[in-house]
């Protein structure tokens, strides 16, 4: 028997990150993608959320870079959702993955805590990463190993 599913509730930031990820698709003309991405970034810059705006710029520019760039294959991986793609790109761009906290991921990517909490176990389950937690408690880091 099928059950009625309640729609997911995404924050404004989640929706913007999902929108940016959709612009990376090869079907979207580059000029249109950059124009729409700039509009999103400008909204946050005008609000004074410069750190978040800069994170969006860095993520988008890295994703739109040539296919040879580090981590770009995650952006194009159709098996990953938008948030998962962004997290994998972030992991692949880090110099060290020895003590990564959920807060680090949130700050660098602009994703919400609930999105990070949902995406990490999915990445582990799908075999993209191995995350070894240092100890119990909030704010504790993980040693991340990229498997794929």
Protein Blocks (a to p, Z undefined) as FASTA:
>chain_A
ZZddddddddfklmmmmmmmmmmpmklcfklmmmmmmmmmmmmmmnopamlmmmmmmmmm
mmmmcfkbghklmmmmmkbcfklmmmmmmmmmpmbfkbccfklmmmmnopafklmmmmmm
mmmmnopaccddfbgcehiacddddfZZ
